[in-house]
Amino acid sequence: MSAALRLKEAVRSADWVKRTGRLVRSVGLALESEGPDARLGEICEITSRVHGSRTLAEVVGFTDRRVLLMPYEDPIGIEAGSEVMATGETAHVIAGEHLLGRVLDGFGRPIDGTPLSKAGVKYPLHPPPLNPLERGNVGDILETGVRAIDSLLTLARGQRVGIFSGSGVGKSTVLGMIAREVQADVMIIALVGERGREVKAFVESGLSPEALKRCVVVAATSDQPALVRRRAAFLATAIAEYFRDQGKHVCLTMDSVTRVAMAQREIGLASGELPTARAYTPSVFALLPRLLERGGSAANGGSLTALYTVLVEGDDMNDPIADTVRSILDGHIVLSRAVAQRARFPAIDITQSVSRLSSAIVPAGEKELIADALRLIAQYESSRDLIEVGAYKGGTNANLDRALKIVPEIEKFMAQKPEERESRGAAMQRLRKILTTERAS
């Protein structure tokens, strides 16, 4: 585009009228103003009459001819009568190669102590939905570096998967393993609602220096406003979309989508929404598909594989958020507290997990091998109580007898230290050897 055309476009899109209003009320997390003439999602600037300080806020609703705003930062110091000016801007990020290896906040600003280049492409945080007929086809196998996933729950590039876990079962460790070893060109890591200590530990210990070079970390800690936490999730997704649109294979991990839902619940309640299931507002269940449906393959050959952790309350895998997320995604991996208590890590419960695309990507020769292993594990788990109390007598059930011999070896196979690495090909050879050796004996 020539300089003249750029100037013409800038003039056409400029907001020549200063739209202002006055702050009249503050209730909980929400601010109310009379004016300006703004639209939902628009960013406004609130200026204190006394101190002259400026605070950014987003329009989240309207009521009784008033504009409902939520600030991006602590509104202390703002008083009644403060000027509210519409900026004409909506949430966006400047995406580009300069983001690789950086740690950003929910606004895309660096928090790792080094200035950020201003070069890049402006990407909206809330783009229109993708045309389903323009999506690319899911094809290649994605190796994550986690043996149990690569062999028994094989994932595809462009797949969207949930990692469901209670607190303290090891989901952050699994994410770190995937971030270090996943076979992707770019890794985007969104840490939403995490403790500040955990963010620092994940960046410094969970990622190797080599892995960090191809990563972009977006962090919004639990002490930040709900609007910033929600924004961080969409900002990380927009950055991932940028790299996918460049034809690259991108892996996005988000920890956790439950805290994104909690942030939206805070926003909805402050805006006057009525609570529904477990106090979640209707806007939460409208937000989840808008966020989770943005993964997938592109027609240009790029892909966006998304792994979302879901922190289930009280280990209830059927709570409203877990149930909704599971219905949207292409598979789910369940981390079980019972498995963790047996000291087998990663604590993946294979019988409760599923990859909906594995049958389309796994070679025919491996499908029966995987099915055989899953049948044995299911047989053993269904009789675990009888086995552990010594009530089962050998010879009663031939399938269970075989499971008793082989499942302990499969358990050892699925156990993996965080620093351990094994290719999918090597893992499948090990699994085949376990099953065929037992049959030969």
N, C-alpha and C positions, 0 to 999 in steps of 0.2 A: 504494500500500500504506500503510495507516494505521500510526501509531507503535506501537500494540499488536501488530499483526501482524508488524512488523519486529522488535520485541523477541522475540516468540515464535519467529520463524525463527532469530534469532541464538542463542537459548538452545538450540534444537533442534540447530543445526549446530555448536555450540561443542564443543571437545575438553576435557572436564572432568578427564581423567586425564593426569597428566604422565608421558609415556613417555620413559624415558631409558636410556642404555647407557654403556659405557666403551670408549674407543679402546684397541685392543690391538696394532695392527700397521699399519705403513706400508710399502708396496712400490711403488716407482715413483710413478705418478700416483694410485694407489688407496690408500684408507684402509680399515681393517677395524675393526669394533667389535662387541662382544658386546652386542646390543640396539642400539637400542630396537625395539619392535614397530612397524616402519614398512613402508610399501608402496613399490613401484617408482615413481620420479618424485617422491616426497615430499621436501621440503626439510627438512634437519636443521640444528641450530645446535650447533657444537662450541665449548666453552668451555675455555680453558686453565686448569689448576689453579694455575699459577705466576703468569702475567701477567694472567689474567682477560680476555684478548682473546677475541673471538668471531669465528668463521668459519662462513660458510654453505656447506653441501655438499648434494649431491643423491644420493639412493639410486639406484645403477645396477645392483645385483645382490645375490645372496645366495650364500653358500657355507659348508658345514660349520657351519650354525647361526649364521653371522656375517653382518653387514650390510656390503656393499661401498659405499663412499661416494667421491665425487669432489668436491673442494673447488672453489668458484667463484673462489677467490683463492689466493695463495701461502700454503701451510700452515706456513711457517716460524714456530716458536714453539709449535706444538702438540706436546704430549708424550704418551707412553703414560699412559693413565688419565684423559685429558681427558674431560669429560662430553659425551655426544652426546644431544641432546634433539630429538625429532620435533616439528615445528611444526604438523603437520596441513595445511600449505599445499602446493599444487602450483604449478608455474610459471604465471604469469599476467601481464597488463599492464593498466594503467588507461588505456583508450583514450578519446579525445575530440578535439574541435576544438582544444583547447589544445595539442595536439602539433604542429600545423601551423607550419612555419618553424623547428622545433627540431632539434637534433642530440643524439641519445641514445646511451647505451651499451647493452650487452647486457641490462641489467636495466630499461631504460626510464628511467634517470636522466639528467638533462641534463648534457652536457659542454661546453655553449657559454657557461657562466658566469652563466646566469639561472635563478632558481628556477622550478620547474614547478608549475602549479596542480594541486591534488589532486582536482578535479572530473573525473568521467568514468565510464566503464562498465568493469567488470571482465571481461576477455576471457581465456579459457584459451589457453595456448600450444599445447596438444595436444588439440584438440577431437575428437570422434568423426568418422569419415568422412562426407562429404556423401552424401545419397541421390541416386544418379544421375538418378532420374526427377523430382527436384525442382529440378534445375538449369534455368536459363533457356536460351533458344536464342541461339546466336551469330548476330548479324545485321549490325550497322553496321561500316563500314570505320574503322579506327583510323589516323589520320595521325601518323607519328612525327617528321616533319621531315627524315628521311634519304631523299633522292630515290631512291636505288637500291632501298630497301626499299619505299617507298610505291608505286612504279610496277611493279617486276618481282617483288616478293615481298610483295604486299599483305597486311596483317595485319587481323584482325578484333578488335573489342572482346571481351574474355574469352578470347582465345587465349593459349596458353602456348608460348613459343618459346625455344630455346637459341641463344646466340651462342657459337660454338666458335672458339677461338683459341689459338695458342701465345703464349708470353710476348713482349711488345714489339711486337705487331702492330697495336695501336691499339684494343683493346676498350674501354678507359676513355674514350677520345675519343668513340667511338660512343655510349657510355652518356651522356656529357655532352651530346651533340647531342640525344639522345632526351629527356633530362630537361628541357632548355630548351624544346623545341618540341612535345612530344607533346600531342595533343588529349585531355587527361584533366582531370578536376576535381581529383584529388589524385595526387601522385607520392610513392611510398615507395621509398627507396633504402637497400639493405642492403649495407654494405661489410664483408665477412667475411674476416678473415685478411689484410687489406691492411697495408702499411707505414703507420706513423703520419704520415709526411710526405705520402703520397699522399692520405690522408683529409683532411688540412688543405688540400692543393692542390685537391682535388675540390670541397670546400665553398666555398672562397674564390674559385677561378678557374673551375671547371667549371660552376658554377651562377650565373646572374644573380640579382640581388636579387629581381626579380619572380618568377623560377622558385622561389626558395627559400621564398617565402611560401606556396606550395601544396605544399611538400615536407615530408616527415619523413625525416630521415637517421638510420639506426641503424648504428653503427660498433663493431666488435670487432676490434682490431688483432691482428697475428700474435703479439705477445708476451703475449697474454692466454691463460688456460687453455682447453683444448679445450672444456670444458663451456660456457664463456661464448661462445665462437665459435659453437657449435651453437645455443645459446639465442638469439643475436642473429638468426639466420635465421628461427627460429620466431616470435620477437617481432615482427619486421618483417612477417611474413605475417599475424599476428593483428591488427596495426594496420590493414593493408590490408583484411582481412575486415571490420573494424568499419566503415570508410568505405563499403565495398561494401554492407553491410547497411543503410546509411542511404540507399541508392538512388543513390549517386554512381558515376561512372566512374573507376576507380582503375588506375594503372599501377605495378606493382611491378618494380623491377630489383634483381637480386641478383648481386653480384660478390664471390666466385664460388661456385657450388655445388660445385665441386671441393674448395675449402677446407673447406666444410661436411662433405663426405665424409671428408676427411683428419682433421678434428676427431673425427668419429664413429669413425674407425679407431683413433685414440689411446684413446678411451674404451673401445672394444671390447677392444682388446689389454690394457689395464690391468685389465679385468674378467675376463680369462681366456679370451676367445674365441680360437679358432684362426684364423689368417689363411688366406685363399683366394686369389683372383686378385690378383696384384701386392700381396700382403700386406693387401688390404682384407678386413675381417671380414664375416660374414654380416649383421650388424646394419646395415652401411652400405647394403646393397641392400634392406633392409627399410625404412630411413629415407627413401630417395629418393622412392618413390611417396607416402609420407605427407606429405612436404613439397610435392612438385610437383603433386599432384592437387588442391591447395586453391585453385587459380585457377579462373576461369570466370565465367560470368554467373549472376546470381541471379534468382529469379522476380519480385522486386520492381522489376526494371528496372536495378539496379546491375550493374556488371561489374568483374572483377578481371583485367586483362591482366598477364601475368607474363613478364618477360624475364630469363633466367638465363644468366650467362656461364659457360662451361665451359673451364677452363684445361687444355688437353691436354698431356700429357707428351711431349716430343720431337716435337711436331707430329703425333703419332699420333692421328688422328681416330677410331680404333677401340679406344682403350684402354678398360678395363672401365667406368669412370665415364662416359665420353663415349657409349659404346654403350648403356648402361642409360638414361641421360638422354634420348638420342635416341629410344629406344623408347617413352618415357612421354609426351613432349611432342607438341605439334601442329605442329611445324615446327622447322627449324634453319637458322641463318645462319652460314656458315663464313667466317671472316676468314683469308685465305691469306697466308703469308709471301712466296710468289712474286709475288703481286699487289702487296704492299707494296714489294717490291724494284724493281718497275717504277714506283714513286712515284705510284701511284694510290690515293688515300685518299677515303673509307673502303675498306679492302682487302677488299671482299666478293667472294667467288668465287661468282658467280651459278650456275655449272654444278653446284656441290656443295651449293647451298642450295635449300630448298623451304619453301613455306608451304602446309600441308595444307588450309587453309580458304579459300585465295584463290579457288578455282573456285566456291565457294558465295556469295561476296560481291561479286566483280568483275562489273560490268555486262557484258551479252552483247557489246556493241559493242567492249569493250576486251580481251576474252579472246583473240581472234585476233591483235590487235596485240601483246600480251605474248608469245603463243606464237611469233609470227614473230621477235621480237627474241631470244627464248631459243634458237630453232633456229639463228639466224645465229651467235650466240655459241658454241654447242656445235660448229657446223661449223668455225668458226675455230680453237677450242681443240684440236679433234682433229687439226688439220693445222698447228699452230703451229710444230713443229720443222721441217717441210718449208719453211714460209714464211720462217722466220728464217735458214735456211742458203741460201735462194735456189734450192731444188730444185723448187719448184712453178712451172709455166709457165701463164700466163693462157690461158683458153679450154678448159682440160682439163675443168673442172667448173664448170657454170654457177652452182650454189649457192655454191660456194666463191668464185667470182669476185665474186658479190654481197656475200658476207661480207667480202671484202677491202676493199670500198669502204665498207661501212656500219659494221662493228664498231669501227673507230677513232673514229667519231662517237659510237657508244654508249658507248665507254670515257670519252670526254670528258663525256658526259651523266651517267655514274655518279660521276665525280669531284666532290667537294664539300668546300669549306672548312668548318671547324667552326662558324664564325659565319654561314655562308650559310643562308638560309631560302627555301624554295619550296613552295607548296601542291601537293597531289597533282594537282589539276586542271591547274595550269600545267605540271607535270612530264609528265603524260600528253599534253598538247598538243605539247610539245617532242618527245617520243618519236614521236608520230604524224607530225610534220613530218619528222623524220629518215628514217623508213621510206618515207613516201609521196613525198618529194622524190626519193629515189634511184630509186624505181620509175618516176616520171614522166620522169626523165632517160634 
